[in-house]
Amino acid sequence: MFIIDAHLDLSMNAMEWNRDLRENVYSIREREKGLTDKPDRGNGTVALPDLRRGNIGLVVATQIARYVAPANPLPGWHSAQQAWAQTQGQLALYKAMEAEGEMIMIKNLNDLENHISLWNNNEPNDKKPIGYILSLEGADSMVSVEHLQVAYNYGLRALGPAHYGPGRYANGTDSHGGLNEQGKALIKEMERLNIILDATHLCDDAFWDAMEIFNGAIWASHNNCRALVNHNRQFSDEMIKTLITKNAVIGAPLDAWMMVPGWVRGKSTPKEMDCDLEKMIDHIDHICQLAGNTLHVGIGTDLDGAYGKEQSPYDLDTIADLQNVPALLSKRNYTETDIENIMHANWLRFLRRVWK
């Protein structure tokens, strides 16, 4: 089945983890044997050949660069200008992949329809480019609101105003406080440009501000349910219901600590925590039950988002194993139409509505 993954940090992996994503996952793991500079060395799950092998032909691919104020202990850049430059290097990586025929940017309805036709032509996937919709995870790198027009011109089509901690425009996971004036101006400019608002990572205060102010298209590229794993990184049922009323789609991530309660980073293992793909389906099912249908949930794995197999479902070796998800959904009595909705159709309907 054709699959859309709404959140992959491909350029971060290429530029900061030094992974040549044209190689397959197993080659990258072999090359990383003995390296200890990152916690997930030798445990990666994502590369372009593996996306093709899994029939994952369209992804939302990120730029990401956090600004950190002097008292902020999180890793990041010391100025917005440095963060902007980092995202421009990440953009250059995607352009280099386009030049090699490995990827292709999808930025409008015509691009989308042509790409879906290509992936549905029944020819082998091994020569097909991976389509990507460019998204910015955390708005810190926007030096000014005016930079958003520059980014739109080079292809940015989705933006999450916050990541972890306090941000220049909005506060994210493990922080609190509503949108500041600059943040409010940013999302109004996003609305003008028809840039999708990604509600993922917004702290509760900023989330509710955004829901009140923003009148454009909203999705949550990679977010699970607070009712199943009680942490501010997750959406409460009230937040999920609000997103449903706004015709949003919520992507299910595969970061183990967001899938099962009680995960201790650096200590827990997927096997001992019984974290498998069924746990992702638990979160998907919870959203479907709140919605009363399967129209508001999709896949947004966040695989290799600074973690690898050591913090992924134990029954997933590479991202290509997403092809096992339809059978698991079928076991829970989801219909073929329901399964298509979850694996790709909801994202496609969303984009066709927004880009019409």
N, C-alpha and C positions, 0 to 999 in steps of 0.2 A: 504494500500500500504506500502511496505517496505521503510523505510526512513533511510538515513544516515545524521547525524549531524556532521559537520566538526569542531565544536569548542565548547567544554564544559570544564569548570574549575572544574571538579569533585573533585579532591584532595584538591584544595583550599577550597572548601565548606566543605569538611569533616574535614580538619585539622585546618583551621582558623575560620570557622563559627561553628565548632563543630556540624556538621550535620551527623547523621548516615544515609547514603544514602540507606541502606537496608530497611529503613522505607519509607512509601509513603509520598508524599508531604503534605497531610492533617495532618498526625501524626506529622511531623516536624513543621508545622505551629502551631499546638496546643501546642507543647512543648516550642515554642518560645514566646508564649503569655506573654506580660509584659516586655520582654527584649528590651532594647534600645541601646545596645552597637554597633549595626550596623543599617544602615538606612533601610535595607530591612527585618528586623526581622519580622517573621510571614507572609512574602510575597513570600517565595520561590516557585519555579515552577518546579524544577528538582529533581528527585530521581530515583533510579534504577527500582522500580516497575512501575513508571509512564512512563519510557522509554519503558518497555515491553508492557504496556497497549497501547502505541502509535505506536507499531510495529517499534520502532526505535532501531534496533538491532546492529548497528555499529556506533561508534562515534570516533571523534578525541579528546582525553582527554589530558589535559595539565599538565605540571609542570610549575610553575611560581614563581620567586623570584627576585626582583629587587635590584640592588646595587644602593645606593645613596651616592654621594660625599657630603662633609660637607655643601656645600651651596645649595644643592638640597632639596627643601621643600616637595617633594613627599615622601610617606611612602616607606620604604624599609630597606635593610640590610646595615650595615656599612663596610662590606668587602665581596669580592667575595666568600671567604671560608664559611662565614655564609650563603650566598645565596645558595651555592652548598649543604650545609648540609640541608637546607630547602627543596630543590628539592629531596634530597635522602629520607627524611621523606615522601614526597608526593609519591615517587615511592614505598615505603614500604606500604603505604595505598592501592595502586593498587594491590600489591602482596597479601596483606591480603584479598582483595576482590576476587582475583583469588583462594586463598586457600579455601574460602567459596563457590566457584562455582558461585559467583555473576557476575564476569567479566572474560574475557580472552583476553590476549594480542595478537594482530594481527601484525606480523612483516615481513611476506613474502607472496608470492603468494599462497603457499600451505595452510597456515593458513587462508588466505582470502577465498579461494574457499571452504574449509571445513566449515567455519563459515557461508557463504552465503547458502550453502546447508542445514545446520542445521536450519537456520531461514526460509527456504522455504519448510520445510518438512510437513507443514500443521498441525503440532501438536501445542498444546497450548504454548503460549510464557512464561507462568509464571515460568517455570523451566529452561529457556534458559539463558545462560550467555550473558551479554552485551559485545560485542566485542569492543576493544579499540585500536586505533593506538596512540602511545605515541608521543606527541609533546611538545616542549619547547617554551613558549611564552616569548621572550626576552632572549638574550644570556648572560646577566650579570653574571649568576651563573657559567658559564664556566670559571673556574679559569685560565685556559690556553687553547690554541687551542688543545693541546694534550688531554685534558679532553673529547674532542668530540669523540675520539675513545672509551673511557670508556663508554660514554653514548650510543654510537651505540651498543656496546656489550651487554648492558642491555636492549636494545630494542628501543631506540630513533630513530624515522623515519622521523620526520619533525621538523623544527626549524624556528622561526621568530627572526631575529637578534635584533629587537628593540621592546620596548613597549611604555610607555609614557616617554617623556622627553629625556635628554641626556643619552646615554648608554655607556658601556665599549667597545662595538664593533661597534655600530651603533646608530644614533639618531632617535627617534621615534616621535609620535604624539606631537604636540605643541613645537617642536624644529626644528633645521635645521642644515645642515652640512652633507657632504658626509661620506662614510665609511672611518674609519681610517685604518692604515696599519694592525692592528690586525684584524679588521673587514674583510678586503680583504683576509687575510690569512684564516680566519674562513670559509668564503663561498667557498674558493677553496678546503678546507678540506671537507666541506659538499659535494661538487661535487665529490670528490674522493670516499667518503663513500656512495654515492647515497642517501644522506639525502635530503628530499624535502625542498626547500626554501619557507617559508611562507612570502609573501610580505606584509601581514597585518601589520599595525602600522609603517612601514618605513616612515620617513619624505621624502619629495619629493627629496631632494638631494641624500639621501641614496638609495632611490628607483631606481633612474636613474643610479647610480653607480652599483648597483646590477644587473640591467638589462643588463648592458654592460659587466660585468665581469663573471657572472654566466652562465654556460652552462648546468646545470642540470635541474631537474624537478622543476617547480614553480607552487604553488597555492596561493590563498589568502583565508584563512579559514573563515574569517568573516569581510567583507568590503562592504560598500555601495557606493553610487554614489554622487560625488561632485556637479553634475549638478542639483540634487534634494535637497541636503542639503549641503550648501556651507561651508565646514570646511576642514581643512587640514587632518583630520582623514579619509576623504573619498578619493576615487580615481577620478581624472579628467578623462574626456573622452579619452584624449591622453594616460593616464596610462592604462585604460581599454583596449584600442585598442592594446597597446603593449603587455599586458598580453595575449590577444587573439592570437596574432601572435606567442606566445611562447607556445601555447596549454595549457594554464592555465585554471583552474576552480576557480570561485570566489563564496564564500559562502555568503549568505544573512543573516545578523544578525538582532536581534529583540530588540536591545537596542533603546528605543524610541527617544533619542536625536539624533541618527544617522538616524532615519527614517523620521522625520518631521522637517521642519525648524522652528526656533524660540523657541525651547524647552529651558526652564530654569530649571536647575537641582535643585531639592529640592522644587520647586514651582509648575511647570507644572504638570498636570495630564493627563493620556492617553485619558480620555473622552473629556476634554476640548480642547485638541489638535487634536481630531479626529484621534488618532493613533490606527489603527487596522491592521489586517493581510493584508488588501488590500494595505497598504502603503509598506509592504515588497514586494508585487508583483509589485508595481510601479518600485522599484529599480531593481528587476529581469527583468522586461520587458525592462527597459532602456538598460541593458547589452545585452539582446537578440536582440534589435533593432540595437545596434552598431555592434554586431557580424553577424547579418543576419541569426541567427539560435539559437537553444536552447542548444548548446553543451558546453557552457563555464560558466554556472551558476549552483549553487546548494544551499543547506541549510547549514548555519553555524551560529546557533542561538546566541551563546554567552549568553544564558539565565543563570541567576544567576551568571553573571560575576560581582559580587559586586553590583547587583541590583536585584529587584524582580518584583512582579506584579505592584508596584507603578511606574515602568519605562518600562513596557512591553505593547504590544498591549492589548487594553481593552477587546478584544474578545478571549484572551488566558488566561485560568485559570492555566493549567499545560502544560508541554511540550507535553503531549499526544495530545493536540489540534492541533498539526501539521497535524494530519489526516484531518483537515478541509481545508488544503491548496489545495489539488488536485481539489476539487470542485470549489474553487475560481479561479484557473487557467483555468478550463474548461469553466467557465463563460466568460473568456476573449478569448475564441476560441483557447486555446492551445489544441493540439491533445493529445491522450493518450500517444503516444511516447514522445512528448514534456514533458508531466507531469512526466513520468518515468525518463527522462533525469534529470530533475530538482530535483526530490525527492531522486534519488539514482544512476541512471545509469551513469551520468557524472563522479561522484567520482569513481565508480567501473572501468570504462574505463581508467581513469587516473591511478589508482593504478595498474591495469593489465599491462598498458604500462610501468610504472616505474619499476615494480617488475618482469618483464618477465625474 
